[in-house]
Amino acid sequence: MIKYLGSKRRLVPVLTRICRAASANTALDLFTGTTRVAQAFKQLGVEVTAVDRARYSEVFARCYVATDATTVDKDDLRDALAYLASLPGEPGYFTDTFCVQSRFFQPFNGARVDAIRNALDHDFAGTSLYPLLLTSLIEAADRVDSTTGVQMAYVKEWAPRSYRPLELHVPELLVGRGHARRGDAVALGPQLGPFDLAYLDPPYNQHRYFTNYHIWETLVAWDDPAHYGVACKRVDARDDTTKSVFNTRRGMPEALCAVVRDVQARVLVLSYNDESWVSLDELREMCAARGAVEVLEFDSKRYVGAQIGIHNPSGERVGTVSHVRNLEYLLIAGERREVAHLARAARGVDP
Ligand SMILES: C[S@@+](CC[C@H](N)C(=O)[O-])C[C@H]1O[C@@H](n2cnc3c(N)ncnc32)[C@H](O)[C@@H]1O
């Protein structure tokens, strides 16, 4: 899985306990990102629908959520990856933009990304292997990048991992049914379902996923966009169509309230934290529209920017970080007895 801001790796065990205790057969992961939570639900045998507005998230969801491992010929998949891995480097847009004009990857790896991505369109477009191979490529590129985990900037000196050669791994596919959808949570959320359980993990602040992961957007779109700035961001990052209401202080509370209210699910689980634009009381009130509400709190490390400090454009440390930990919330909403049962299960009190 790629490095991803707000990824819920640490919450997966507790979310798994909640999903199991709800005896869910169907679930929605509405801001699926890496799909890590959707994958955990699918591993319980749940039919999951994974939604996100990011192009790369849709690719991950098609690979890990919508693909039933039993339908994939493992030899075909391994052969296809071996063929792609054998291609000689072929410098193109990716190498020029992200290895020469900027320094996100070493040119020898960039040239291989160009060659593999071109071959994917040439040899595998429209096949069921396509999202699996593209997922493998994005994850391989992520393992040899030269960033701190976001693509607004690259590090001053090449990261040690960037010297390693790009390696395509076989994605760990899961057995079972699932669905991948790309779209806006506010528009799409209410149209889907009904589900036994809906998990909502929206962005918490003004930091946009579209710009933080613009290279993955481009690697999927493969559209050679004009770009701007030191990080070579896609010019359409300036368009309103690529902006999410969840990254605006003004629009986010109403949008979140609408999604929480309108999603069709018996149980709703909402992730949030204590340093965003909406207070815990306001979140509780939003969720109360669905019935009873229980809140779980988890002490957590803050996002990478807070860990590495504040730097000026030449990479010098210029400010101090006020704190490096925060509280992650999980709000569970639904019928009173069920919510109490799920909260106990989440805390590990009930099996
Ligand atoms: C906190 S991250 C989710 C992380 C995910 N749970 C994981 O563990 O990988 C928030 C996600 O919301 C997506 N997003 C932002 N605005 C959205 C919108 N309006 N509709 C759907 N997804 C959106 C982002 O692309 C990002 O993947």
The ligand as an SDF file (V2000), in Angstrom:
LIG
                    3D

 27 29  0  0  0  0  0  0  0  0999 V2000
   -8.5250   10.6080    5.2020 C   0  0  0  0  0  0  0  0  0  0  0  0
   -8.3930   10.0500    3.5260 S   0  0  0  0  0  0  0  0  0  0  0  0
   -9.0640    8.4220    3.6050 C   0  0  0  0  0  0  0  0  0  0  0  0
   -8.0050    7.4130    3.9990 C   0  0  0  0  0  0  0  0  0  0  0  0
   -8.4860    5.9820    3.9310 C   0  0  0  0  0  0  0  0  0  0  0  0
   -9.4800    5.6760    4.9440 N   0  0  0  0  0  0  0  0  0  0  0  0
   -7.2880    5.0450    4.0920 C   0  0  0  0  0  0  0  0  0  0  0  0
   -7.1480    4.4200    5.1780 O   0  0  0  0  0  0  0  0  0  0  0  0
   -6.4950    4.9560    3.1680 O   0  0  0  0  0  0  0  0  0  0  0  0
   -9.6580   10.9500    2.7360 C   0  0  0  0  0  0  0  0  0  0  0  0
   -9.9990   10.5380    1.3010 C   0  0  0  0  0  0  0  0  0  0  0  0
  -11.1240   11.3090    0.8600 O   0  0  0  0  0  0  0  0  0  0  0  0
  -11.0060   11.4930   -0.5360 C   0  0  0  0  0  0  0  0  0  0  0  0
  -11.9080   12.6190   -0.8690 N   0  0  0  0  0  0  0  0  0  0  0  0
  -11.7150   13.9390   -0.6820 C   0  0  0  0  0  0  0  0  0  0  0  0
  -12.8090   14.6340   -1.0350 N   0  0  0  0  0  0  0  0  0  0  0  0
  -13.7210   13.7150   -1.4630 C   0  0  0  0  0  0  0  0  0  0  0  0
  -15.0480   13.8190   -1.9600 C   0  0  0  0  0  0  0  0  0  0  0  0
  -15.6550   14.9930   -2.0690 N   0  0  0  0  0  0  0  0  0  0  0  0
  -15.6890   12.6760   -2.3030 N   0  0  0  0  0  0  0  0  0  0  0  0
  -15.0560   11.4640   -2.2080 C   0  0  0  0  0  0  0  0  0  0  0  0
  -13.7980   11.3180   -1.7400 N   0  0  0  0  0  0  0  0  0  0  0  0
  -13.1480   12.4340   -1.3710 C   0  0  0  0  0  0  0  0  0  0  0  0
   -9.5330   11.7470   -0.7570 C   0  0  0  0  0  0  0  0  0  0  0  0
   -9.1620   11.4820   -2.0930 O   0  0  0  0  0  0  0  0  0  0  0  0
   -8.9010   10.7830    0.2650 C   0  0  0  0  0  0  0  0  0  0  0  0
   -8.5680    9.5660   -0.3450 O   0  0  0  0  0  0  0  0  0  0  0  0
  1  2  1  0
  2  3  1  0
  2 10  1  0
  3  4  1  0
  4  5  1  0
  5  6  1  0
  5  7  1  0
  7  8  2  0
  7  9  1  0
 10 11  1  0
 11 12  1  0
 11 26  1  0
 12 13  1  0
 13 14  1  0
 13 24  1  0
 14 15  1  0
 14 23  1  0
 15 16  2  0
 16 17  1  0
 17 18  1  0
 17 23  2  0
 18 19  1  0
 18 20  2  0
 20 21  1  0
 21 22  2  0
 22 23  1  0
 24 25  1  0
 24 26  1  0
 26 27  1  0
M  CHG  2   2   1   9  -1
M  END
$$$$
